[in-house]
Amino acid sequence: MSNTKIIARNTGWYGLENIISSVVTLFTSIAIARTLGPSKMGYIIYVAWIASVVGSLGGFGIPATTQKYMAEFLGMGDRGTARHIYLRTLLLQIGLATLATGGIIFWVLGDANAGYKVASVLVVLSIWPLMVNSISAQANVAAEEMSKNLPASVISILVFFAGVVATVVFKWGVIGVGASIFVTRLVDFLVRLFPTMKRILAWEKAYVRPAGLRERMIAFSWQSVASMVVAMIVWDRSEFFLLKHLCADIRQVAYYSVAFSMAERLLITSAVFGSATGATIFAQYGRDKSRLPDITASTFRYLALTSIPVHVISAALALPVLLLFYGNQYRGAAMVVTLAPLLCMPKAFIGPVQNLLQSAERQSYVILATVLAGIVDIGVAWYLIPVHGAVGACIGSGAAQVTAVGIMWAIGIRLYHVKLPWLQVAKITFVSILASLAAHYVAMRLAPIWAILCGGSVSLIVLFGLFYLMRVLEPEDRDRFSILTGMMPKRIAGPVDKIMSLLIRPDLADATPTNV
């Protein structure tokens, strides 16, 4: 199967997983926010963030190593070595998860407020299944079989939905939220582990350990952990810590969380496509390294095509969405929800270049870029948060993301001669700004529900019309999107195919497609 078809197939499966997850978590987060209010919400978010940081840190070093080296050897057709890597890294991760969970529980029991202690312990207990689960998830990604991750994700998110509904109905408060998080991650771990292990254990056992593999894996793992430590400052909302200690108003933590939760929903497309492409980049490193720059450039183009319009238009409609779903008690987050879609947009573009550098074991460049971005983040946020609260945190995060992504792409372009489609990016940006302005002027005087419906409709008309007039799409786009629409129900696939056909001008339809 060609790289294009593999990427499209994995994009479809990972996209379905993320759409289901995002829709359910959107409604559950709204229910929790409305039930607890900004003050209680602020504290439980802080504890959940601490647990998430620990889980993310422990879920990156060894799991990232699992994905990289399993994909490399599977790309070479050596399933025996890939099997050995999975089993060894799984055992290592179990030990690390046990130590991390025990240490954080000790801290929580001594530090948490009395009214939040039980909920905090439940959230911290969820670190163990979260960390161990990441090995099986990355093994499926390494095998370029992202459909195998779907059942566990869907079942666990439905369990979370049921837990949150019960919490709201029976008024279990923060304890119900903590229990829902723990049970959800435990179910996700169990449902994913057994099928993955059964499939991998069926692979051939024989393997010959290549010379230097252990040393390469240890070095890569440590680099991944170091990269993640500094990356947490830039990508994992480290501003929560500064907000908690530099701003007297605990509601600012909730405002910042709500704003970035809304904005990060917009990253679904980039996360899906970037992860699907990342799996292929790692495997392609074992097949044929020479094609990596072309795959990276093509990925950048599709990320620009999908991410820039979504983020720019969403900035114009963010306030009506906030008021409709979260209510007037969160009106204090108005400015931050408007800025967040624009300031978190750089994150959409990090995946391809980071995967490119990691596939070549050049993570030192990723670490360097992220360290510099972290310095920017802390400096800007430290200066702005005491006066501007969540808005200052948002600006600090955005400045850091621009720094990190800009440096990584500059390094990738320099080292691998990646040729990015700057003219198309300029067209997409220009069209997106006009569509966003149209949405703003339509929505500014309407009630929230009508602002969203009317403003959104006008923005889409302007967007698609200008896409057609400015020749943004190319002939091969129709073929590539047809792979995705082939995975959709016929009632949806038909209209999507027609829209794609309309957006590509007739005089371009017979152009010779390029193969990337």
C-alpha positions in Angstrom: 0.0 0.0 0.0 1.3 3.5 -0.9 2.2 6.1 1.8 -0.6 8.3 0.6 -3.2 5.5 1.2 -1.7 4.5 4.5 -1.7 8.1 5.8 -5.3 8.6 4.5 -6.5 5.3 6.1 -4.9 6.1 9.4 -6.2 9.7 9.3 -9.7 8.3 8.9 -9.5 6.0 11.8 -7.7 8.3 14.1 -10.0 11.1 13.0 -13.1 9.0 14.0 -11.5 8.3 17.4 -10.8 12.0 18.0 -14.2 13.2 16.8 -16.0 10.9 19.1 -13.7 11.8 22.0 -14.0 15.5 21.4 -17.7 15.6 21.0 -18.3 13.6 24.3 -15.6 15.5 26.3 -17.0 18.8 25.0 -20.4 18.1 26.6 -18.9 16.6 29.7 -16.5 19.5 30.3 -19.4 21.9 29.9 -21.5 19.9 32.4 -18.7 19.9 34.9 -17.9 23.6 34.5 -21.5 24.6 34.9 -22.0 22.3 37.9 -18.8 23.2 39.8 -18.5 26.9 38.8 -15.2 28.8 38.2 -13.9 28.6 41.8 -14.3 24.8 42.5 -13.4 24.2 38.8 -10.2 26.1 39.2 -8.8 23.9 42.0 -9.7 20.5 40.5 -8.3 21.6 37.2 -5.0 22.4 38.9 -4.8 18.9 40.5 -5.8 17.2 37.3 -3.1 19.2 35.5 -0.4 18.0 37.9 -1.5 14.4 37.3 -1.7 15.0 33.6 1.9 16.4 33.6 3.2 13.4 35.4 1.3 11.0 33.1 2.5 12.8 30.0 6.1 12.9 31.2 6.0 9.2 32.0 4.0 8.4 28.8 6.5 10.0 26.4 10.0 8.7 27.0 9.6 4.9 26.8 6.4 5.0 24.7 8.0 7.3 22.1 11.0 4.9 22.0 8.5 2.0 21.5 6.9 3.7 18.5 10.1 4.9 16.9 11.9 1.5 17.0 9.0 -0.8 16.5 8.0 1.3 13.4 11.6 1.2 12.2 11.9 -2.6 12.4 8.4 -3.3 11.2 9.3 -1.1 8.2 12.2 -3.5 7.6 10.0 -6.5 7.9 11.5 -7.6 11.3 8.5 -8.4 13.5 10.6 -10.5 15.9 12.7 -7.5 17.0 9.6 -5.3 17.1 7.9 -7.9 19.4 10.9 -7.9 21.7 10.9 -4.1 21.9 7.2 -4.0 22.9 7.5 -6.6 25.7 10.7 -5.0 27.2 9.3 -1.4 27.1 6.0 -2.6 28.6 7.7 -4.0 31.6 9.9 -0.9 32.0 6.8 1.3 31.8 4.9 -0.7 34.4 7.8 -0.1 36.9 8.1 3.6 36.1 4.3 4.1 36.4 4.2 2.4 39.8 6.9 4.7 41.2 5.4 7.8 39.7 1.9 7.1 41.0 3.1 6.3 44.5 5.2 9.4 44.7 2.4 11.7 43.6 -0.1 10.1 46.0 2.3 10.8 48.9 2.5 14.5 47.8 -1.3 14.8 47.4 -2.1 13.3 50.8 0.1 15.9 52.5 -0.8 18.9 50.3 -4.4 18.7 49.1 -7.2 20.7 50.8 -9.4 18.5 53.0 -12.4 18.9 50.8 -10.5 17.9 47.7 -8.3 15.1 49.1 -10.3 12.1 48.0 -11.0 13.5 44.5 -7.3 14.3 44.2 -6.2 10.8 45.1 -8.6 9.3 42.5 -7.2 11.6 39.8 -3.6 10.7 40.8 -4.4 6.9 40.7 -5.4 7.4 37.1 -1.7 8.1 36.3 -0.8 4.4 36.4 -3.2 3.1 33.7 -2.6 6.3 31.7 1.2 5.7 31.6 1.1 1.9 30.9 -1.7 2.3 28.3 0.6 4.5 26.2 2.9 1.5 25.3 0.1 -0.4 23.6 -1.3 2.7 22.0 2.1 3.6 20.5 2.7 0.0 19.4 -0.5 0.2 17.3 0.7 3.5 15.8 4.1 1.9 15.0 2.3 -0.9 13.1 0.4 1.8 11.2 -2.8 0.2 12.4 -4.5 3.1 14.2 -7.9 1.5 13.8 -6.8 -0.9 16.6 -6.9 2.0 19.1 -10.5 3.0 18.3 -12.5 0.4 20.4 -10.7 1.3 23.7 -11.0 5.0 23.1 -14.7 4.8 22.3 -15.6 2.6 25.2 -13.6 4.6 27.7 -15.1 7.9 26.6 -18.6 6.5 26.9 -17.7 5.4 30.4 -16.5 8.9 31.2 -19.7 10.4 29.8 -21.8 8.1 32.0 -19.7 9.0 35.1 -20.1 12.7 34.5 -23.9 12.4 33.9 -24.1 10.5 37.2 -22.0 13.1 39.0 -24.3 15.9 37.8 -27.5 14.0 38.5 -26.6 12.7 42.0 -24.5 15.8 42.8 -21.3 13.9 43.6 -19.2 17.0 43.1 -15.4 16.8 42.8 -15.3 13.2 44.0 -17.5 12.2 41.1 -15.2 14.0 38.7 -12.1 12.3 40.1 -13.8 8.9 40.1 -14.9 9.4 36.5 -11.3 10.2 35.4 -9.9 7.2 37.2 -12.4 4.6 35.9 -12.2 6.0 32.3 -8.4 5.6 32.1 -8.6 2.1 33.7 -11.1 0.9 31.2 -9.1 2.4 28.3 -6.0 0.6 29.5 -7.7 -2.8 29.9 -9.7 -2.7 26.7 -6.6 -1.7 24.7 -4.0 -4.0 26.4 -5.3 -7.5 25.9 -6.1 -7.3 22.1 -2.8 -5.6 21.4 -0.7 -8.0 23.4 -2.5 -11.0 21.9 -1.8 -9.7 18.4 1.9 -8.9 19.1 2.5 -12.2 20.9 1.5 -14.0 17.7 4.4 -12.5 15.8 7.5 -14.6 15.4 9.7 -14.9 18.5 13.1 -15.2 16.8 15.1 -12.0 16.6 18.7 -10.9 16.3 19.4 -7.8 18.3 21.3 -5.4 16.0 24.6 -4.0 17.3 24.1 -0.8 19.3 20.3 -1.1 19.5 20.1 -1.0 23.3 22.4 2.1 23.4 20.3 3.8 20.7 17.1 3.1 22.5 18.4 4.4 25.9 19.8 7.6 24.3 16.5 8.2 22.4 14.4 7.6 25.5 16.4 10.0 27.6 16.3 12.6 24.9 12.5 12.1 24.7 12.2 12.6 28.4 14.4 15.7 28.3 12.4 17.0 25.3 9.1 16.3 27.2 10.3 18.1 30.3 11.0 21.3 28.5 8.0 20.7 26.2 5.7 20.7 29.1 6.5 24.3 29.7 5.4 25.2 26.2 2.7 22.7 25.3 1.2 21.4 28.5 -0.3 24.6 30.0 2.5 25.2 32.6 0.8 28.6 32.9 -1.6 26.9 35.4 1.2 26.9 38.0 2.0 30.6 37.4 -1.7 31.5 37.5 -2.2 29.6 40.7 0.7 31.4 42.5 0.9 34.8 40.8 -2.8 35.6 40.5 -5.1 35.9 43.5 -8.2 35.1 41.6 -8.6 31.3 41.3 -11.2 31.8 38.6 -8.5 32.8 36.2 -7.3 29.2 36.2 -10.8 28.1 35.1 -11.0 30.9 32.5 -7.7 29.8 31.0 -8.6 26.2 31.1 -12.0 26.8 29.4 -10.4 29.0 26.7 -7.7 26.6 25.8 -10.0 23.6 26.0 -12.2 25.2 23.4 -9.2 26.2 21.3 -7.6 22.8 21.5 -10.7 21.2 20.1 -9.7 22.9 16.9 -6.5 20.9 16.8 -8.3 17.7 16.1 -7.5 17.8 12.4 -3.8 18.6 12.8 -3.5 16.0 15.6 -5.2 13.3 13.5 -3.3 14.0 10.3 0.0 14.7 12.0 -0.2 11.4 14.0 -1.1 9.4 10.9 1.7 11.0 9.0 4.1 10.5 11.9 3.5 6.8 11.9 4.4 6.7 8.2 7.5 8.9 8.7 8.9 6.6 11.3 8.2 3.5 9.2 9.5 5.3 6.0 12.8 5.8 7.8 13.2 2.1 7.7 12.0 1.8 4.1 13.5 4.7 2.2 14.8 7.9 4.0 15.0 9.9 0.7 11.3 10.5 0.6 11.0 12.0 4.1 11.3 15.7 3.0 8.5 15.3 0.4 6.2 13.6 2.9 7.0 16.4 5.5 6.3 19.2 3.0 3.0 17.6 1.8 1.9 17.2 5.4 2.6 20.9 6.1 0.4 21.9 3.2 -2.5 19.9 4.3 -2.2 21.1 7.9 -2.2 24.7 6.5 -5.3 23.9 4.4 -7.3 22.6 7.3 -5.9 24.4 10.4 -5.5 28.0 9.3 -9.2 28.5 8.3 -10.5 26.7 11.3 -8.5 28.7 13.9 -8.9 32.1 12.2 -12.7 31.8 11.8 -13.1 30.4 15.3 -11.5 33.5 16.8 -14.5 35.5 15.5 -17.1 33.1 16.9 -15.4 32.1 20.2 -17.3 34.5 22.4 -20.8 33.5 21.3 -19.8 29.8 21.8 -18.5 30.6 25.3 -21.7 32.3 26.3 -24.0 29.6 24.7 -22.3 26.6 26.3 -20.7 27.9 29.6 -23.1 30.7 30.5 -22.6 34.3 31.8 -20.6 33.1 34.8 -17.7 32.6 32.4 -18.0 35.9 30.7 -14.7 37.0 32.3 -13.0 34.6 29.9 -14.2 36.6 26.8 -10.8 38.1 25.8 -8.9 34.9 26.4 -11.3 32.7 24.4 -10.9 35.1 21.5 -7.1 35.1 21.5 -6.7 31.4 22.3 -7.6 30.0 18.8 -5.0 32.2 17.2 -2.3 31.7 19.8 -2.6 27.9 19.9 -2.5 27.6 16.1 1.3 27.1 15.8 0.9 23.8 17.6 -0.9 22.5 14.6 2.3 22.5 12.6 4.8 20.9 15.0 4.0 17.3 14.3 5.7 16.7 10.9 9.0 18.5 11.6 9.2 17.0 15.1 8.7 13.5 13.7 11.2 14.2 10.9 13.9 15.1 13.5 13.0 12.3 15.8 13.1 9.7 13.0 16.7 10.7 12.3 17.5 10.7 16.1 18.2 14.4 16.1 16.0 15.3 19.1 18.7 17.6 20.4 17.3 20.2 18.0 13.8 19.7 19.3 15.1 20.1 22.9 17.0 23.3 21.9 14.0 24.9 20.3 11.7 24.0 23.2 14.2 25.3 25.8 14.3 28.6 24.1 10.5 28.7 23.8 10.2 27.8 27.5 12.3 30.8 28.4 10.0 33.0 26.3 6.9 31.5 27.9 8.0 31.9 31.5 9.3 35.4 30.9 6.2 36.7 29.1 3.7 34.9 31.4 5.6 36.0 34.6 5.4 39.6 33.5 1.8 39.6 32.3 -0.1 37.3 34.6 -0.1 39.4 37.8 -1.9 42.2 35.9 -3.8 40.4 33.1 -4.4 37.0 34.6 -5.6 34.4 32.0 -5.0 36.7 29.1 -1.3 37.1 30.1 -1.0 33.3 30.4 -2.5 32.9 26.9 -0.1 35.4 25.4 2.9 33.8 27.1 1.8 30.4 25.7 1.3 31.7 22.2 4.7 33.5 22.1 6.4 30.2 23.2 4.6 28.2 20.5 5.6 30.5 17.8 9.2 30.4 19.0 9.3 26.6 19.2 7.6 25.8 15.9 9.5 28.5 14.0 12.9 27.3 15.2 12.1 23.6 14.5 10.9 24.3 11.0 13.9 26.5 10.3 16.2 23.6 11.4 14.2 21.0 9.4 14.3 23.1 6.2 18.0 23.7 6.6 19.0 20.1 7.3 16.6 18.3 4.9 15.9 20.9 2.2 12.2 20.7 2.8 10.4 22.9 0.3 7.3 24.4 1.8 4.4 25.9 -0.3 4.6 29.4 0.9 2.4 30.9 -1.9 -0.4 28.5 -1.0 0.0 29.3 2.7 -0.3 33.0 1.9 -3.5 32.4 -0.1 -5.1 30.3 2.6 -4.3 32.9 5.3 -5.7 35.7 3.2 -8.9 33.8 2.5 -9.3 32.8 6.1 -8.9 36.4 7.4 -11.6 37.6 5.0 -13.9 34.8 6.1 -13.3 35.5 9.7 -14.1 39.2 9.3 -17.3 38.3 7.5 -18.3 36.1 10.4 -17.5 38.8 13.0 -19.6 41.5 11.3 -22.5 39.2 10.9 -22.3 37.8 14.5 -21.5 40.9 16.5 -25.1 42.0 17.0 -26.9 38.7 17.3 -27.7 36.4 20.2 -25.2 33.6 20.7 -27.0 30.8 18.9 -27.8 33.0 15.9 -24.3 34.5 15.9 -22.8 31.0 15.6 -25.3 29.8 12.9 -25.3 32.9 10.8 -21.7 33.9 11.3 -20.5 30.4 10.6 -22.6 30.0 7.5 -21.4 33.3 6.0 -17.8 32.5 6.8 -18.1 29.1 5.0 -19.6 30.7 1.9 -16.8 33.3 1.7 -14.1 30.6 2.5 -15.2 28.1 -0.2 -15.9 30.8 -2.7 -12.5 32.3 -2.4 -10.9 28.9 -2.3 -12.4 28.3 -5.8 -11.5 31.8 -7.2 -7.9 31.8 -5.9 -7.2 28.2 -7.0 -6.2 27.1 -3.5 -6.9 23.4 -4.1 -5.0 21.2 -6.6 -6.2 18.3 -8.8 -4.5 15.6 -6.7 -6.4 16.9 -3.6 -9.5 15.3 -4.9 -7.9 11.9 -5.2 -6.4 12.1 -1.7 -9.7 13.2 -0.1 -11.6 10.5 -2.0 -9.7 7.9 0.1 -11.1 9.5 3.2 -14.6 9.9 1.9 -14.5 6.2 0.9 -14.5 5.5 4.6 -17.6 7.6 5.3 -21.2 6.6 5.1 -22.5 7.0 1.5 -25.0 9.8 2.6 -22.0 11.9 3.8 -19.4 10.8 1.3 -21.6 11.9 -1.7 -22.0 15.6 -0.8 -18.3 15.8 0.3 -17.2 14.5 -3.0 -19.4 17.0 -4.8 -18.0 19.9 -2.8 -14.4 18.8 -3.6 -15.3 18.6 -7.3 -16.8 22.1 -7.2 -13.8 23.6 -5.4 -11.3 22.5 -8.0 -11.7 24.7 -11.1 -12.4 22.9 -14.4 -9.3 24.3 -16.0 -7.2 22.6 -13.3 -9.0 19.3 -13.4 -7.0 17.9 -16.2 -3.7 19.0 -14.8 -1.1 16.3 -14.2 -1.1 15.4 -10.6 2.1 15.3 -8.5 3.0 12.3 -6.4 4.1 12.9 -2.9 
